[in-house]
Amino acid sequence: MSEIPNTDPEGIDSVRMTWNNWPRTKVEASKCVIPLAASISPIRPHSEIPTLPYPPLRCKTCTSIMNCFSRVDFTAKIWICPFCYQRNHFPPHYSMISETNLPAELYTQYTTIEYTLGDKNHNPVGEIDAKSAFVFVLDTCMIEEEFEYVKSEVKRAIGLLPENAMVGFVSFGTQVQVHELGFSDMSKVYVFRGTKEISKDQVMEQLGIGVAGRRNVPGAGVGGYQQQKGMHVQNSGVTRFLLPASDCEFTLNSLLDELQTDQWPVAPGTRASRCTGVALSVAAGLLGACLPGVGARIVALVGGPCTEGPGTIISKDLSDPVRSHKDLDKDAAPYFKKAVKFYDSLAKQLVSQGHVLDLFASALDQVGVAEMKVAVERTGGLVVLSESFGHSVFKDSFKRVFENGEHSLGLCFNGTLEINCSKDIKIQGIIGPCTSMEKKGPSVADTVIGEGNTTAWKMCGLDKSTCLTVFFDLSSSEKSNNPGAMNPQLYLQFLTSYQNPEGHMLLRVTTVTRRWVDSAANSEELVQGFDQETAAVVMARLTSLKMEAEEGFDATRWLDRNLIRVCSRFGEYRKDDPTSFTLNSFFSFFPQFLFNLRRSQFVQVFNNSPDETAYFRMLLNRENITNAAVMIQPSLISYSFNSLPQPALLDVASIGADRILLLDSYFSVVIFHGMTIAQWRNLGYQNQPEHQAFAQLLQAPKEDAQMIIHDRFPVPRLVVCDQHGSQARFLLAKLNPSATYNNANEMAAGSDIIFTDDVSLQVFFEHLQRLAVQS
């Protein structure tokens, strides 16, 4: 066990838990301080997961799926469900089953298994077999240079799409233009006013889809897709506004060449009038009318704030600054709540249609990511925030979305996640990119965290790296010891059905088991099952949620109080003697993670706009534990002449004049050259044949940085800087301030100091020890 976690801590199941041994009772669980939670990557690929061509067997009582923990009676041909102990008979086609002839799902190593389901979700649209659709929604209110960048990227994306993917195109500025791609003789556009909210029915009526044709077709449902008779009415919309990529690539490219920036005049001292909300409503209405239930993405490319119609975040007057965190705290952001409410209703519409909203925002000022967050997160959309459409953060990330092969994101559609759990375990909810389906059951907890009140969730969009955090609770009945006495194991089953990029429906079943331990009698076993990295990330996600949901929530104090409780519960010490305090190795890194979390952009929102904070939190909630841990506590690698590249402490003392440091803080990758190295490089030593070693030293961190950037989405920004340069702040802001201007006389030569009054990790530890041992 000790060696496996380092290589792939998630294993075949892609599940990591805060506690791998569970306390028996609700009271004991509350004493553990860190909540019982599991982080799961529902469709992460793994070479050892088998795919079975037949449907799974379900328990007739609790509908959980037969798995390798089910007990089997081979003579009576019966299997016993580990969740509800129901005895189920095998169907006739399992009659050959015996101890030597097992089906794959009963093999002990296959705790995760995939089944291919029939393509019941296929929606043959007329003659076209639509498996996926992309509607590009392009902002035209930007300067010519930016507009050229974004147009060339959209062209490249269309070239990368699979030939049978359906494509639609909507542009917006002061008004919304829906382009009829099927009318190739000339460009034909339907224009919508940008000032008022527009419903799906109005969209259909104006575009002449379904509603207009209803007079001729008796008995067609609204939009013509509920009943078979209306089928050709609906198809007319598909063939007019949505075409396979191979058919419309030329039309779209020439359309993009001719497309101009928004020609509406903008008075001096005012913002351009931009109706982002109406444009997204129209795109959602178009997809809802043409392709309900088909995996489709609205790809929104936005270059500034919405100033017109629903979803407005700011007035047109430039002297009015866009809302800041302070404004939100003081309730001084007049547009905020109304815009969030609008995007909330858009999210509900998209979820009911099974469609995804992706947001690519590139501007120097805010564009309203904080308001749109709800629609992007609930539909499982992607989000990329950058400063310009010409920046590699946008260009490389946008290209990754449409790429195929090994490097693709593996975008999947129409996912649902169901969770079954042993008696006495309750589900409080999920933090991450999904929506509660309000499916009640005995395992729904009374308290809600995130998307709760359900045992099933919808994920309109998900990909290889999507990760969800499930929070559990224990039932309060004291009788819960009885089943535990019979069975010391608890079971959790995660069922994820989804449509893969090829259009096939798959069901992935992951069943995991953990042990109940009597933590009152034996806390040693409990401690050995603690996963400190997962616990730190879960605490970060919970803190972010509370900061958004609870008014006046003091995150730093809440984290401090919980950390003190953890240390006094699991530390070893004599009362009131701080020097005697020691922490078990299973907890040793946890205080340091929380120290960095307190200083991170997730908790300290000062110096970040609400848009940036929303962006960081969305990524924190959807990435796997390893990536999220890097966001909280960046990794630092040191390169020098006299040693191989090696990990360095995240501390200002790691800076040296003759060292190069590589900092990975997930959103940015920083290559930092010490003073001497920078001087040698400026003198051009690396170009002289006798200084080959120096050239190699300069090259090594660049290569490592490229490896990090190559595998990450969204693509991080690369910062190359020198000691005492202005960009060095990207590194200094993340380092532990062990040397500040207060104690600068103690520092080593060539090192650096940080101008801050923040406490250092050492001081933080001393205070923590003192408070943990207080009686």
Disulfide bonds with the S-S distance in Angstrom:
none
